[in-house]
Amino acid sequence: MSPIDRFKAACSVTDFAKAPNTTGGYTVWSVTTIVKGGRSDIDGPYFTAEEAAISAELLTSIDKFAKPQASTHCSVWNPDPRREKAIRDDARASRMLLAMQLGTQIPNHGADSAPRS
């Protein structure tokens, strides 16, 4: 599958996946690289592993250590509705920027994409 096809398939997911074995936890994907012996985020957050993998593939041309990485966030550990909204807004923005890098648009999988009579 081409990166664009993979991206379009990943766009059917509109929120973070629930993290197993947590209460209120969810998995957030990002792209990381090696910085001073540790790993540091260079892109993301993303809703899906596939989006992060596509981004990492694009970034390997300038950073051979770029790789997708998952982290668990939990709204129960530190409740803050503004943070929960911000991370989702950031993931939507990352998705939009990835679409631009791929030269495509974000497909609309919602009710708005249904044919109208």
C-alpha positions as CSV (number, residue, x, y, z in Angstrom):
1,M,0.0,0.0,0.0
2,S,1.2,3.5,-0.7
3,P,1.7,6.0,2.1
4,I,-1.3,8.0,0.9
5,D,-3.6,4.8,1.0
6,R,-2.2,4.0,4.4
7,F,-2.9,7.6,5.6
8,K,-6.4,7.6,4.3
9,A,-7.1,4.3,6.0
10,A,-5.7,5.7,9.3
11,C,-7.9,8.7,9.1
12,S,-11.0,6.6,9.8
13,V,-9.8,6.7,13.4
14,T,-10.9,9.9,15.1
15,D,-9.7,9.5,18.7
16,F,-7.0,7.8,20.6
17,A,-7.3,4.0,21.2
18,K,-7.9,2.9,24.8
19,A,-4.8,1.7,26.5
20,P,-5.1,-1.8,27.9
21,N,-5.0,-2.4,31.7
22,T,-5.7,1.3,32.5
23,T,-8.6,3.3,33.8
24,G,-9.3,6.2,31.5
25,G,-5.9,5.6,29.7
26,Y,-5.3,6.0,26.0
27,T,-2.4,5.5,23.6
28,V,-0.8,8.5,22.0
29,W,1.6,8.0,19.1
30,S,4.5,10.3,18.2
31,V,7.8,10.2,16.3
32,T,11.0,10.3,18.4
33,T,14.7,10.5,17.7
34,I,17.9,10.1,19.8
35,V,18.9,13.2,21.7
36,K,21.8,13.1,24.2
37,G,21.5,9.3,24.7
38,G,17.7,9.4,25.2
39,R,14.6,9.8,23.0
40,S,12.8,13.0,22.3
41,D,9.6,13.8,20.4
42,I,10.1,15.4,17.0
43,D,6.6,15.0,15.5
44,G,3.1,14.3,16.6
45,P,0.9,13.5,18.5
46,Y,-1.0,11.1,16.3
47,F,-4.1,9.1,16.8
48,T,-2.7,6.0,15.2
49,A,0.5,4.0,14.9
50,E,0.1,4.1,11.1
51,E,0.2,7.9,11.0
52,A,3.3,7.9,13.2
53,A,4.9,5.3,11.0
54,I,4.3,7.3,7.8
55,S,5.7,10.4,9.5
56,A,8.8,8.5,10.7
57,E,9.3,7.2,7.1
58,L,9.2,10.7,5.8
59,L,11.6,12.0,8.5
60,T,14.2,9.3,8.0
61,S,15.5,11.2,5.0
62,I,16.7,13.9,7.4
63,D,17.0,11.9,10.7
64,K,17.9,8.2,10.4
65,F,16.9,7.6,14.0
66,A,13.3,8.8,13.6
67,K,10.9,6.1,14.7
68,P,7.2,5.9,15.9
69,Q,6.7,5.5,19.6
70,A,3.6,5.0,21.8
71,S,3.0,6.6,25.2
72,T,0.1,6.2,27.5
73,H,-1.9,9.2,28.7
74,C,-4.5,9.1,31.3
75,S,-7.2,11.6,32.0
76,V,-7.8,10.0,35.5
77,W,-4.2,10.5,36.7
78,N,-4.2,14.3,36.2
79,P,-7.7,15.5,35.2
80,D,-7.6,18.6,33.1
81,P,-10.2,19.1,30.4
82,R,-8.1,21.8,28.7
83,R,-5.2,19.4,28.3
84,E,-7.5,16.6,27.0
85,K,-8.9,19.0,24.4
86,A,-5.4,20.4,23.5
87,I,-3.9,16.9,22.9
88,R,-6.7,16.0,20.5
89,D,-6.4,19.4,18.8
90,D,-2.7,18.8,18.4
91,A,-3.3,15.3,16.9
92,R,-5.8,16.8,14.4
93,A,-3.2,19.5,13.5
94,S,-0.5,16.8,13.1
95,R,-2.8,14.9,10.8
96,M,-3.5,18.0,8.7
97,L,0.3,18.7,8.3
98,L,1.0,15.0,7.4
99,A,-1.7,15.3,4.7
100,M,0.0,18.4,3.3
101,Q,3.4,16.6,3.3
102,L,1.8,13.7,1.4
103,G,0.1,16.0,-1.0
104,T,-3.4,14.9,-0.2
105,Q,-6.4,15.9,1.9
106,I,-7.9,14.4,5.1
107,P,-10.7,12.1,3.9
108,N,-14.1,12.8,5.5
109,H,-15.4,9.6,7.0
110,G,-18.3,11.2,8.9
111,A,-22.0,11.7,8.0
112,D,-21.0,14.8,6.0
113,S,-19.4,12.6,3.4
114,A,-22.6,10.7,2.7
115,P,-24.3,11.5,-0.6
116,R,-27.1,14.0,-0.3
117,S,-30.3,13.8,-2.2
